[in-house]
């Protein structure tokens, strides 16, 4: 609010809603970064299991809070568009930018094709969670039956996401620490830090970090960390309410459709911290971790945020379902297919990133001209 209020006072009349929208959107970017930093530091005290669940909840706090306020205002189109846009922007824009800049600097970059295949399988599952109820909506015309389908699929997605998180926490770590795996590590591999990079890729995919990796820093102060998390969450809630409340006036004022704002503007705002992290890591020639951040964020939104909002909407006057528009399903499917092709051989170049960005820009052109 301290950032928003002074600027709003400088404008008036019909420009006030636009100023509120812009300022609240800008304020959400550092707040999202603070939430992510606080949840990572809290894992030092709560452990990897609770830390993973904590990060999955608060790491997506901007999307969840914005979705809740949009549900309260009855903006179901914006909620669905922001969910779809988050998945698309992570898979196409974030990963594409990371591959393009990283490949331009380092040439050919390499990643673990097996891990990328696991991300692909979860992304296909996520698309199925939207495609099946959307296709069923062509046959099931009763709104109550259609809502029941979405609720049932949401519960399935949440269960699978919980299993996916548990598998990474228990199975992958146990496999890496087993004596058989340790014997396979050559001295050269140990000195290069390759195993450490794989561990960091796992952390990005599961949504938690190893509390032992403090980079020489002191253990975080739990009081300060909890206070920062609470203040950032409250600030996110306040700015999200302002942002959602300004969506309809802004769409009427500047002529943008709510779908374009939900598909393009809100996802870029909510995921700004993750976007910058993925690109920065790719520039350090660690494309494994960049892919884990982009794919892991997409998986969390599709299998955690979206079904959670469907269940929360049952307590509002406007229940949310998982039935999407054909254009949203088409772009989601294309993004998943492109990711699957890129992950086949374990290597990539800057051209692959340009291709992903090109698909994203083409989709944005269509989204921009969708009538309000």
N, C-alpha and C positions, 0 to 999 in steps of 0.2 A: 504493500500500500504506500510506503514511503516513496517508492519509485513512481507509482502511478499518479498519485494525487497532484503533485506540482505541475505535471505536464497537462493534466486534464483541465486545470484552472486556466491555462493559457488559451484553450479553445472553447468554443461554445456552439450552441445551436445544433445543427445536424452533424457537426464534426465530432461531437463529444463521444458518441458510441464508437466511432472509428479509433479515437485516441485511447479509449478504454481497452479496446480489442488489441491494439498494437502493444501498449504498455504492459498489459497483463500477460501477453504472449512472451514478450521479452523477459519479464520477471520470472517466468516458469523455467527458463533455461538454466540459470545458476541454481535454482531450487532443486531441480532434478539431479544436478551434479552433487549437491550436498546430501541428498537422500542416499544416493549410491555410495558415497564415501562413508557415511555414518553406518550403513548396514554392513559394509565390509569390515569396519573396525569393531563392530559389536560381536562379530564371529569369534574374536579373540577370547571372549568370555563365555559365549553360549555354545561353542563347538560347531563342527561342520554340518551336522544334521539340522539343528535348529537354525544355524546360520544360513543354510541353503533355503529353508522355508521362509526365513525372515527376508532374505534378499528377493525371493520370488514374489513376496507380498509387497514390500516397500520399493523394490526396484522398478516395479511397474505402477507405482503410486500415481504419477501424473495421468496415465491412461485411465486408471480405475476411477480416480476422483473426477476427472473431466467427464467420463462416461456416466457416473452417478448423477452429476448435476444436469447433464443433457437428458438423462432419463426422466428426471424430475420435471424438466421443461417440456417433455414430450417430443424431444428431437431424436426420434429413433433413427432417422436417416443419417444424422450426423454421427451417432454412436456406431452404427454399422460401418459407415465410411471410415471413421477413425481407426477401427479395428483392422479393416482391410488395408487402409493406407499404411498403418504401422508395419504390417507384414511385407507389403510391397516395397516400401521405402528401405527397410532393412535388407531385403533380399536383392533388390536391384540397385538402389541409389547408394547405400552405405557400402555394400560389398563391391559394387562396380567402381566407386571412387577409390576404395582401398586397393583393388586389383590394378586399376589404371595408374595411380600414383606410385604404388609400390613397384609395379612392373616397369614403369618408365625409369625409375631410379636404379633398380637392381637387375633388369632384364627378366629372365625366366625365374619364377619363384616356385617353391615346392611345399607341399602340404601332405598330411596323412590322408590318403584316399579312404581308408577304412573308417576313420572318424567322420569324414565328410559324407560317407554313405549312410552312417547312422543319422546324421542330421537330415539327409534327404528322406529317409524313411519316416521320420517324425513330421517333416514338412508335408509329405504326401498324406499322412494321417490327418494333419491339420486341414488340408484342402478337402479331404473326404468329409470332415466334420461340417463343412459348409456346403459342399456339393450335394451330398445325400439329402439333407432336408430341403435344399432349394429344388432339387429334382422331384422330391416327394410332394412339394407344394403344388406341382402341376396336376397331381392326382388328388391329393387331400385338400379339399376346398374348405372344410370346416376349420375356422380359425382356432378353436379350442383343441382340436386334434393336432393341428399343425404346431401349436405351442407345446403340446405334450411331447411331440417328436423332438423339438429343439431342447426341451428340458432333459429328456432322456439322453440325448447325444451329448449335452453339456456335462452331465454326470460322468459319462463314459470318458470324455476327454480329460476331465479333472483326475479321474482315477489313473488313466494312462500317463498323464504328466507326473503324478505322484510316483508311479512305478519307474518312470524314466529318470526322475531325480534320484530316487533311491538306488537305482542300478548304477548310476554314475558315482554316487557317494560310496557305495559298498563294493560293488564288483570291480570297477575300474581301478580303484585304489588298491584293492587286495591283489589284483592281477599284477599291477606294477610293482608291488612290494614283495611278491612271492620269490622264493629262492631261485626258481627256474628262470624267471624273468631277469633277476639280477645277474645270473651267470651268463646270460646272453649279451649283457652290456659289455662292449669292448672298451678298453681304456681310452681310446680316442673319442668315443661317444660320450664318456663321462666328462671329459675335459671340455667338450664343446658346449655343454649345457643343453643338449637336444632333449634329454629327458625332462629337464626343467620346463622347456617350452611346451612339451606335451602336457605337463601338469597344469600349466597356465591355460592352455586351450580347454582342458577339461573344466577348470574353474569357471571360465566364461560361459561354457555350455550349461553347466549345472546351476550357475547363479551364485556361487560362493567362492571364497578365496581361502587359501591355506593360512591359518592364523600365525604360523611360525614364520611366514615371509613378511617381515616388517622392514626390510631394507635398512637395518641398523637403527631404526627409530625406536623410541621408547614405547612400551605398551600404551594403548590409548586410554585416556581417562574416561571411565564409564559414565560418570555424571555429565561430563561435557558432551560426550558422544550422544547419549540419550536426549539431552537437551537440544542438541543440534538437529537430531532426527525429528523430535516433536515440533520444533519451531519451523523446520523446513516443510513438514507435512501440513501444518496449519497454514503456512504461507502458500503452499500449493493449493490447498482447499479454497482460500480466499481468492486467489488469482484465477483459479478454475471457474469459480462462480461468476466472477466478473467477465471472464472470457466467454463462457456459455451464454450469459445474459446479453452479450453484445453481438452474438452471431446473427440473429434474425435482423436487427436493425442494420448491421453492416452489409448483409446480403442484399437488402433492399436499396441501400445507399450506393454501393459500388457495382452492383449487378452480378456479383459472383453467386454461384449456387451453393447451398449448404453442403452438397456432396463434394464439391471441389475443396471447400474449407476442411471438411472431414477427411478427405482422402490425401490431401497434399499439405495443408498448412499445419494442422494439429499434430500429425505424426512427426513432422520435422521439428516442431517445438518440443514435444514430449520426449523425443529420443536424441536430442542434441548432444547430450553428454556422451552417450554411447557412440554416436556418429563420429565425434572427434577422436575418441579413444581408438576406434577401429582403424581410422585413417592414419593416426600417429603410429600405431603399432605396425601397420603395413609398411610405412616408410623406414622402419627399423628392420625390415626383411623378416618379419615374423607373421607371414600370411596365414599360418595355421591358427594363430590366436585371433586374427581379424575375422576369419571365416567363422570361428566359434562364436565370436561376439554377435556378428550379423545373424547367423542361423539360430543361435541360442535365443536371441531377443525375439525373432519371428516365432519360434516355437512357443516361447512363454506367452506371447500375446494371443496366439491361436488356441493353445490348449489350456491356458490358465485365465487370462484376462477376459476373453470372450465368453467362455462358459460361466465364469463367475458373475459377469454382468447380466447374463441371462437369468441366473438364479436370483440375483438381487432385484431384478426388474419385476419378479413375482410379487414383491411387496410395494410396488408402485401402481399408478393408474394406467401405465402404458407398458405392458409386458413386451420384452424383447425376444425375437426369435433369431435363428441362424440362417434365414432365407435371404440371400443376397441377390443383387441385380446381375444380369448376364455379363455385363462389362466387367464387374468386379470379379466374378468367377473366372472369366477369361484371362484377366491379367494375373490373378493368383496362380492359375494353372500354368501359364507361360513362365512366371517367375520360378516356380518349382521345377519345371522341365529344364529351364536353363541352368539352374543350380545343379541339377542331377547330371547334366552333360559336362559341366565344368569340373565336377568332382570325380570323374571316371579315372583319369590317369595320374592324379596327384601332382600336376604341375600346371602353371598358368602364366600368362603374359599380360601386358597392358592392354592388348587388343580385346581380351575377354572382358576386362572392365569397361571398355568403351562400348561394347555390345550390350552389356547390362544397363548402362546409363542410357543408351539410345532407346531401349525398350521402355524404360521409365519415363523418358521425355515424351515418347509417343503416347503413352498412357495418360500423362498429364495434359497433353493437348486435347484428348477426348474428354477428360474430366472437366477441363475448363469450359468447354462448349456445351456441357450438359445443362439443359434449362433448369432454372430453379423451381 
